[in-house]
Amino acid sequence: MKWAIGSILSWKNKTIPEKIYHIHGTNDKILYSKIAKPDFVIENGTHFMVYQNAEEISGIINKLLL
């Protein structure tokens, strides 16, 4: 797990595909990153924000699909 997290956080991707959106929580203790540039920030969102903030995330996704 330590290797996986380190690899994700230090990944140097040069290609950003179209229509990819980054939703990040401010309290994510698993994939925290001070250098992240998310498209959407979920205030107090944790790594489990998909469950804890489902309504807010669903709203973002629904707007993107329109």
N, CA, C and O atoms as a printed pandas DataFrame, in Angstrom:
     atom_number atom_name residue_name chain_id  residue_number  x_coord  y_coord  z_coord
0              1         N          MET        A               1    0.831   -1.188    0.000
1              2        CA          MET        A               1    0.000    0.000    0.000
2              3         C          MET        A               1    0.878    1.256    0.000
3              4         O          MET        A               1    0.591    2.229   -0.697
4              5         N          LYS        A               2    1.944    1.215    0.788
5              6        CA          LYS        A               2    2.840    2.371    0.850
6              7         C          LYS        A               2    3.435    2.654   -0.533
7              8         O          LYS        A               2    3.507    3.809   -0.955
8              9         N          TRP        A               3    3.858    1.600   -1.236
9             10        CA          TRP        A               3    4.406    1.769   -2.577
10            11         C          TRP        A               3    3.357    2.354   -3.522
11            12         O          TRP        A               3    3.649    3.277   -4.282
12            13         N          ALA        A               4    2.134    1.816   -3.472
13            14        CA          ALA        A               4    1.070    2.263   -4.375
14            15         C          ALA        A               4    0.758    3.741   -4.171
15            16         O          ALA        A               4    0.637    4.490   -5.140
16            17         N          ILE        A               5    0.629    4.156   -2.944
17            18        CA          ILE        A               5    0.329    5.563   -2.657
18            19         C          ILE        A               5    1.474    6.454   -3.120
19            20         O          ILE        A               5    1.244    7.503   -3.723
20            21         N          GLY        A               6    2.707    6.038   -2.838
21            22        CA          GLY        A               6    3.865    6.812   -3.281
22            23         C          GLY        A               6    3.917    6.934   -4.793
23            24         O          GLY        A               6    4.254    7.993   -5.323
24            25         N          SER        A               7    3.582    5.848   -5.493
25            26        CA          SER        A               7    3.591    5.859   -6.957
26            27         C          SER        A               7    2.526    6.792   -7.519
27            28         O          SER        A               7    2.776    7.520   -8.480
28            29         N          ILE        A               8    1.352    6.771   -6.926
29            30        CA          ILE        A               8    0.267    7.644   -7.377
30            31         C          ILE        A               8    0.636    9.111   -7.171
31            32         O          ILE        A               8    0.446    9.942   -8.059
32            33         N          LEU        A               9    1.162    9.415   -5.997
33            34        CA          LEU        A               9    1.463   10.804   -5.669
34            35         C          LEU        A               9    2.660   11.363   -6.438
35            36         O          LEU        A               9    2.780   12.579   -6.595
36            37         N          SER        A              10    3.540   10.496   -6.914
37            38        CA          SER        A              10    4.712   10.987   -7.644
38            39         C          SER        A              10    4.618   10.734   -9.149
39            40         O          SER        A              10    5.599   10.922   -9.868
40            41         N          TRP        A              11    3.461   10.312   -9.625
41            42        CA          TRP        A              11    3.273   10.013  -11.043
42            43         C          TRP        A              11    3.420   11.279  -11.870
43            44         O          TRP        A              11    2.788   12.292  -11.570
44            45         N          LYS        A              12    4.228   11.234  -12.884
45            46        CA          LYS        A              12    4.483   12.387  -13.759
46            47         C          LYS        A              12    3.823   12.153  -15.115
47            48         O          LYS        A              12    4.510   11.895  -16.103
48            49         N          ASN        A              13    2.525   12.239  -15.166
49            50        CA          ASN        A              13    1.785   12.032  -16.410
50            51         C          ASN        A              13    1.927   13.260  -17.297
51            52         O          ASN        A              13    1.708   14.385  -16.850
52            53         N          LYS        A              14    2.288   13.045  -18.535
53            54        CA          LYS        A              14    2.455   14.150  -19.479
54            55         C          LYS        A              14    1.228   14.337  -20.368
55            56         O          LYS        A              14    1.063   15.389  -20.987
56            57         N          THR        A              15    0.372   13.326  -20.433
57            58        CA          THR        A              15   -0.806   13.371  -21.290
58            59         C          THR        A              15   -2.061   13.467  -20.426
59            60         O          THR        A              15   -2.313   12.609  -19.580
60            61         N          ILE        A              16   -2.833   14.510  -20.648
61            62        CA          ILE        A              16   -4.096   14.655  -19.928
62            63         C          ILE        A              16   -5.229   14.443  -20.928
63            64         O          ILE        A              16   -5.465   15.285  -21.795
64            65         N          PRO        A              17   -5.928   13.314  -20.804
65            66        CA          PRO        A              17   -7.025   13.038  -21.739
66            67         C          PRO        A              17   -8.138   14.072  -21.613
67            68         O          PRO        A              17   -8.318   14.691  -20.564
68            69         N          GLU        A              18   -8.870   14.244  -22.689
69            70        CA          GLU        A              18  -10.022   15.146  -22.651
70            71         C          GLU        A              18  -11.122   14.538  -21.783
71            72         O          GLU        A              18  -11.225   13.321  -21.630
72            73         N          LYS        A              19  -11.926   15.417  -21.230
73            74        CA          LYS        A              19  -13.098   15.033  -20.439
74            75         C          LYS        A              19  -12.759   14.146  -19.244
75            76         O          LYS        A              19  -13.509   13.228  -18.912
76            77         N          ILE        A              20  -11.638   14.421  -18.606
77            78        CA          ILE        A              20  -11.270   13.780  -17.355
78            79         C          ILE        A              20  -11.346   14.860  -16.288
79            80         O          ILE        A              20  -10.770   15.936  -16.446
80            81         N          TYR        A              21  -12.055   14.575  -15.205
81            82        CA          TYR        A              21  -12.240   15.564  -14.151
82            83         C          TYR        A              21  -11.756   14.996  -12.825
83            84         O          TYR        A              21  -12.016   13.837  -12.498
84            85         N          HIS        A              22  -11.063   15.812  -12.080
85            86        CA          HIS        A              22  -10.505   15.412  -10.794
86            87         C          HIS        A              22  -11.362   16.020   -9.688
87            88         O          HIS        A              22  -11.483   17.240   -9.573
88            89         N          ILE        A              23  -11.948   15.150   -8.882
89            90        CA          ILE        A              23  -12.723   15.572   -7.708
90            91         C          ILE        A              23  -11.910   15.124   -6.501
91            92         O          ILE        A              23  -11.605   13.940   -6.359
92            93         N          HIS        A              24  -11.563   16.063   -5.638
93            94        CA          HIS        A              24  -10.683   15.738   -4.511
94            95         C          HIS        A              24  -11.252   16.306   -3.219
95            96         O          HIS        A              24  -11.794   17.411   -3.203
96            97         N          GLY        A              25  -11.126   15.554   -2.149
97            98        CA          GLY        A              25  -11.599   15.990   -0.835
98            99         C          GLY        A              25  -10.489   16.661   -0.047
99           100         O          GLY        A              25   -9.326   16.269   -0.145
100          101         N          THR        A              26  -10.845   17.663    0.727
101          102        CA          THR        A              26   -9.839   18.403    1.495
102          103         C          THR        A              26   -9.302   17.612    2.687
103          104         O          THR        A              26   -8.252   17.956    3.229
104          105         N          ASN        A              27  -10.006   16.559    3.101
105          106        CA          ASN        A              27   -9.561   15.760    4.247
106          107         C          ASN        A              27   -9.194   14.337    3.860
107          108         O          ASN        A              27   -9.289   13.430    4.687
108          109         N          ASP        A              28   -8.780   14.127    2.626
109          110        CA          ASP        A              28   -8.379   12.793    2.188
110          111         C          ASP        A              28   -7.010   12.487    2.780
111          112         O          ASP        A              28   -6.012   13.085    2.377
112          113         N          LYS        A              29   -6.957   11.564    3.728
113          114        CA          LYS        A              29   -5.706   11.209    4.403
114          115         C          LYS        A              29   -4.963   10.096    3.673
115          116         O          LYS        A              29   -3.816    9.802    4.009
116          117         N          ILE        A              30   -5.598    9.468    2.675
117          118        CA          ILE        A              30   -4.955    8.384    1.930
118          119         C          ILE        A              30   -4.270    8.933    0.690
119          120         O          ILE        A              30   -3.110    8.610    0.436
120          121         N          LEU        A              31   -4.963    9.753   -0.086
121          122        CA          LEU        A              31   -4.393   10.348   -1.302
122          123         C          LEU        A              31   -4.348   11.866   -1.162
123          124         O          LEU        A              31   -4.879   12.596   -2.000
124          125         N          TYR        A              32   -3.715   12.323   -0.108
125          126        CA          TYR        A              32   -3.568   13.772    0.080
126          127         C          TYR        A              32   -2.510   14.278   -0.886
127          128         O          TYR        A              32   -1.581   13.556   -1.248
128          129         N          SER        A              33   -2.661   15.491   -1.283
129          130        CA          SER        A              33   -1.650   16.067   -2.156
130          131         C          SER        A              33   -1.768   17.573   -2.148
131          132         O          SER        A              33   -2.816   18.133   -2.469
132          133         N          LYS        A              34   -0.694   18.210   -1.783
133          134        CA          LYS        A              34   -0.693   19.672   -1.771
134          135         C          LYS        A              34   -0.469   20.240   -3.163
135          136         O          LYS        A              34   -0.723   21.420   -3.403
136          137         N          ILE        A              35    0.004   19.410   -4.078
137          138        CA          ILE        A              35    0.252   19.891   -5.435
138          139         C          ILE        A              35   -0.880   19.542   -6.406
139          140         O          ILE        A              35   -0.815   19.885   -7.586
140          141         N          ALA        A              36   -1.909   18.865   -5.910
141          142        CA          ALA        A              36   -3.042   18.487   -6.765
142          143         C          ALA        A              36   -3.759   19.733   -7.266
143          144         O          ALA        A              36   -3.868   20.737   -6.562
144          145         N          LYS        A              37   -4.239   19.643   -8.485
145          146        CA          LYS        A              37   -5.013   20.742   -9.067
146          147         C          LYS        A              37   -6.371   20.181   -9.496
147          148         O          LYS        A              37   -6.648   20.049  -10.688
148          149         N          PRO        A              38   -7.212   19.855   -8.513
149          150        CA          PRO        A              38   -8.504   19.253   -8.851
150          151         C          PRO        A              38   -9.436   20.241   -9.538
151          152         O          PRO        A              38   -9.341   21.454   -9.348
152          153         N          ASP        A              39  -10.330   19.694  -10.335
153          154        CA          ASP        A              39  -11.353   20.514  -10.983
154          155         C          ASP        A              39  -12.453   20.877   -9.992
155          156         O          ASP        A              39  -13.074   21.935  -10.095
156          157         N          PHE        A              40  -12.684   19.987   -9.033
157          158        CA          PHE        A              40  -13.717   20.193   -8.014
158          159         C          PHE        A              40  -13.153   19.775   -6.660
159          160         O          PHE        A              40  -12.510   18.733   -6.539
160          161         N          VAL        A              41  -13.398   20.590   -5.656
161          162        CA          VAL        A              41  -12.929   20.303   -4.305
162          163         C          VAL        A              41  -14.145   20.085   -3.413
163          164         O          VAL        A              41  -15.064   20.903   -3.377
164          165         N          ILE        A              42  -14.131   18.965   -2.695
165          166        CA          ILE        A              42  -15.195   18.663   -1.741
166          167         C          ILE        A              42  -14.676   19.046   -0.361
167          168         O          ILE        A              42  -13.777   18.397    0.175
168          169         N          GLU        A              43  -15.237   20.086    0.201
169          170        CA          GLU        A              43  -14.821   20.565    1.509
170          171         C          GLU        A              43  -15.057   19.476    2.553
171          172         O          GLU        A              43  -16.157   18.929    2.639
172          173         N          ASN        A              44  -14.044   19.163    3.338
173          174        CA          ASN        A              44  -14.058   18.108    4.358
174          175         C          ASN        A              44  -14.263   16.712    3.775
175          176         O          ASN        A              44  -14.575   15.776    4.512
176          177         N          GLY        A              45  -14.092   16.562    2.469
177          178        CA          GLY        A              45  -14.231   15.251    1.840
178          179         C          GLY        A              45  -13.048   14.365    2.188
179          180         O          GLY        A              45  -11.899   14.806    2.168
180          181         N          THR        A              46  -13.343   13.111    2.509
181          182        CA          THR        A              46  -12.306   12.139    2.832
182          183         C          THR        A              46  -12.161   11.170    1.668
183          184         O          THR        A              46  -12.769   11.359    0.615
184          185         N          HIS        A              47  -11.353   10.131    1.861
185          186        CA          HIS        A              47  -11.183    9.132    0.812
186          187         C          HIS        A              47  -12.500    8.401    0.558
187          188         O          HIS        A              47  -12.681    7.805   -0.504
188          189         N          PHE        A              48  -13.411    8.440    1.514
189          190        CA          PHE        A              48  -14.706    7.775    1.395
190          191         C          PHE        A              48  -15.821    8.763    1.064
191          192         O          PHE        A              48  -16.990    8.494    1.339
192          193         N          MET        A              49  -15.469    9.892    0.482
193          194        CA          MET        A              49  -16.453   10.935    0.194
194          195         C          MET        A              49  -17.508   10.487   -0.810
195          196         O          MET        A              49  -18.591   11.068   -0.878
196          197         N          VAL        A              50  -17.194    9.455   -1.588
197          198        CA          VAL        A              50  -18.189    8.944   -2.533
198          199         C          VAL        A              50  -19.434    8.477   -1.765
199          200         O          VAL        A              50  -20.554    8.572   -2.268
200          201         N          TYR        A              51  -19.229    7.979   -0.560
201          202        CA          TYR        A              51  -20.347    7.570    0.288
202          203         C          TYR        A              51  -20.809    8.709    1.184
203          204         O          TYR        A              51  -22.008    8.957    1.317
204          205         N          GLN        A              52  -19.860    9.395    1.793
205          206        CA          GLN        A              52  -20.186   10.423    2.762
206          207         C          GLN        A              52  -20.725   11.706    2.136
207          208         O          GLN        A              52  -21.513   12.414    2.763
208          209         N          ASN        A              53  -20.316   12.010    0.921
209          210        CA          ASN        A              53  -20.737   13.225    0.233
210          211         C          ASN        A              53  -21.369   12.871   -1.111
211          212         O          ASN        A              53  -21.196   13.585   -2.099
212          213         N          ALA        A              54  -22.093   11.775   -1.134
213          214        CA          ALA        A              54  -22.639   11.239   -2.389
214          215         C          ALA        A              54  -23.521   12.245   -3.122
215          216         O          ALA        A              54  -23.443   12.353   -4.345
216          217         N          GLU        A              55  -24.336   12.962   -2.414
217          218        CA          GLU        A              55  -25.248   13.910   -3.055
218          219         C          GLU        A              55  -24.474   15.023   -3.766
219          220         O          GLU        A              55  -24.803   15.392   -4.894
220          221         N          GLU        A              56  -23.459   15.547   -3.108
221          222        CA          GLU        A              56  -22.655   16.628   -3.701
222          223         C          GLU        A              56  -21.884   16.121   -4.931
223          224         O          GLU        A              56  -21.836   16.795   -5.960
224          225         N          ILE        A              57  -21.295   14.952   -4.816
225          226        CA          ILE        A              57  -20.543   14.384   -5.939
226          227         C          ILE        A              57  -21.477   14.036   -7.089
227          228         O          ILE        A              57  -21.141   14.277   -8.248
228          229         N          SER        A              58  -22.634   13.478   -6.791
229          230        CA          SER        A              58  -23.619   13.170   -7.839
230          231         C          SER        A              58  -24.051   14.439   -8.567
231          232         O          SER        A              58  -24.242   14.428   -9.783
232          233         N          GLY        A              59  -24.202   15.529   -7.822
233          234        CA          GLY        A              59  -24.567   16.805   -8.443
234          235         C          GLY        A              59  -23.511   17.276   -9.428
235          236         O          GLY        A              59  -23.838   17.764  -10.510
236          237         N          ILE        A              60  -22.242   17.129   -9.054
237          238        CA          ILE        A              60  -21.142   17.518   -9.951
238          239         C          ILE        A              60  -21.171   16.659  -11.208
239          240         O          ILE        A              60  -21.085   17.175  -12.322
240          241         N          ILE        A              61  -21.292   15.356  -11.028
241          242        CA          ILE        A              61  -21.294   14.439  -12.174
242          243         C          ILE        A              61  -22.489   14.688  -13.079
243          244         O          ILE        A              61  -22.357   14.668  -14.303
244          245         N          ASN        A              62  -23.642   14.921  -12.495
245          246        CA          ASN        A              62  -24.839   15.198  -13.301
246          247         C          ASN        A              62  -24.665   16.456  -14.145
247          248         O          ASN        A              62  -25.072   16.475  -15.307
248          249         N          LYS        A              63  -24.068   17.507  -13.586
249          250        CA          LYS        A              63  -23.825   18.742  -14.343
250          251         C          LYS        A              63  -22.838   18.492  -15.483
251          252         O          LYS        A              63  -22.991   19.054  -16.568
252          253         N          LEU        A              64  -21.845   17.667  -15.251
253          254        CA          LEU        A              64  -20.846   17.367  -16.289
254          255         C          LEU        A              64  -21.440   16.547  -17.426
255          256         O          LEU        A              64  -20.979   16.637  -18.564
256          257         N          LEU        A              65  -22.451   15.757  -17.128
257          258        CA          LEU        A              65  -23.060   14.915  -18.153
258          259         C          LEU        A              65  -24.051   15.653  -19.041
259          260         O          LEU        A              65  -24.440   15.146  -20.093
260          261         N          LEU        A              66  -24.453   16.825  -18.632
261          262        CA          LEU        A              66  -25.440   17.586  -19.432
262          263         C          LEU        A              66  -24.817   18.225  -20.639
263          264         O          LEU        A              66  -25.506   18.893  -21.409
